[in-house]
Amino acid sequence: MAVVETEKHGQIMLIRLNRPDRMNALGTQLRAEMCEAFIEFQENADLEVAVFTGTGRAFCAGEDMKESLERGAPGLDAPPREDPFMNGTLEKPVIAAVNGFAMGGGFMLVERTDLRVAVPDAVFEMSEAKRWLLGGYNHGHVAGLPHPIATEMALGFRFTAERLHQVGFINRLAEPDKLLPTAYKMAEHMLTLPPAARVNTIHMMRQMRPDVTPEIKRLAVALHDHGDKSDLMESRQAFSEKRKPVFKGWLDPADRYRTPTLASIAEDNDGHSGDGNSGE
């Protein structure tokens, strides 16, 4: 049974995640089928705009915790082919029609889209702080959100669609029966533009998205290693067992006071070719 459905409406392609029993979690099959859908969208010259949505009470719940626990390691398996939507090579615009929960990797799917419509009851969470050793530090920044809100997002707090609409992350709010019609209306407006204007403008707006500096990215690499990595699987096991996690924090308690810094990363880069983790 397909877990990603597609429909064509003229020059608009609907891509729908259809794994409602798992809240459209990013399992291996779903990621592979999503990849194929976006490849078709990219390569079909008759298609110009995609509307991306989900089935059931979630848009996408993010990482498939069950598969991670079965594999014994966190994260997601890469699909067999390169997904142009996920790797940033997709040249055509995508509109998210968020029908429910968008958590972790599901939030990141919304983040990759160009325009966003959501039902008022949708719930958003950038879950990295709950599952890794560093919260989602870059997501609010990339979204152009004020620093306190970006910090709240990085720490794994949940947001309502209403609030994200107020701060500019969501373009439109629409009741469930108006969700897809609203997304289609936005797509149809884009199709009224001169083709070069639509293509060039999407390209330009993507180039203008904020990004973090290379120095911050190097610091993030160090911070992702700064702690007891057994906590990663404990987080997932506790989630699966519906219990409070028992975290260890650091392999060496003194590491609590040896957090890598921008200065230490710069010193490491000047002194030797290591990974920059001053906590080691």
Secondary structure as UniProt FT lines:
FT   STRAND          4..9
FT   TURN            10..11
FT   STRAND          12..17
FT   HELIX           20..22
FT   TURN            23..24
FT   HELIX           28..43
FT   TURN            45..46
FT   STRAND          49..54
FT   TURN            56..57
FT   STRAND          58..60
FT   HELIX           65..71
FT   HELIX           84..87
FT   STRAND          94..98
FT   STRAND          101..103
FT   HELIX           105..112
FT   STRAND          115..118
FT   TURN            120..121
FT   STRAND          123..125
FT   HELIX           128..131
FT   TURN            137..138
FT   HELIX           139..142
FT   TURN            143..144
FT   HELIX           147..154
FT   TURN            155..156
FT   STRAND          158..160
FT   HELIX           161..166
FT   TURN            167..168
FT   STRAND          172..173
FT   HELIX           176..178
FT   HELIX           179..191
FT   HELIX           195..207
FT   HELIX           214..224
FT   HELIX           230..241
FT   HELIX           253..257
FT   HELIX           262..271
FT   TURN            278..279
//
